[in-house]
Amino acid sequence: MSQEPAEGDLGRTLWRCRRGMKELDLLLERYGRSRLPQAPEATRRSFERLLELPDPLLAGYFLGGIEPPDAATAELVRQIRAYVA
C-alpha cells in the first residue's frame, strides 16, 4: 500500500528535478508530477536516488541510450522513458 507523499516532500523532490539541462528538467519533472503522488514508497525513493546522479550520467541514461548498471535504476529509467515517449 502506498501513502501519498507530504506536499512539502513532493515539492522538494520536484524542485530537485530542475537540472542544468532543459531536456532533463522536462522529462524528470513531467514524470514526477504525474507519477510520484500515487507511486509506492520504493519508487519514490528510487526516483530520489536517481536525482542524486550527476547531469551527464542522467543525460546518458535518458538521451544517450546508456543502460544503468543496477537493475532498480534501469527499471526506473525505462519507466520514465516509456512515460515521456
MOUR-V376262 format. One record per residue. RES is the residue in one letter. NEAR is the number of other ideal C-beta (glycine too) atoms within 10 Angstrom. D_LAST is the distance of its C-alpha to the last C-alpha in whole Angstrom. Layout:
RES:NEAR:D_LAST  RES:NEAR:D_LAST
//
This chain:
M:4:28  S:12:26  Q:9:27  E:12:25  P:17:26  A:9:28  E:9:27  G:8:28  D:13:26  L:16:23  G:11:24  R:12:25  T:19:22  L:15:20  W:11:22  R:16:22  C:20:18  R:12:19  R:18:20  G:10:21  M:15:18  K:9:16  E:13:13  L:19:13  D:13:15  L:13:12  L:21:9  L:24:12  E:17:14  R:14:11  Y:20:11  G:22:15  R:13:16  S:12:14  R:15:15  L:19:18  P:13:20  Q:11:20  A:19:19  P:11:22  E:11:24  A:10:23  T:17:19  R:21:20  R:12:23  S:19:20  F:21:18  E:15:21  R:13:22  L:20:19  L:18:20  E:8:23  L:14:22  P:10:22  D:11:20  P:11:20  L:13:20  L:23:16  A:17:15  G:15:16  Y:22:14  F:18:11  L:13:12  G:10:14  G:8:14  I:13:16  E:10:17  P:18:18  P:7:22  D:10:22  A:8:21  A:14:20  T:16:18  A:13:16  E:13:15  L:19:14  V:18:12  R:13:10  Q:16:10  I:20:8  R:15:6  A:9:5  Y:12:6  V:14:4  A:6:0
//
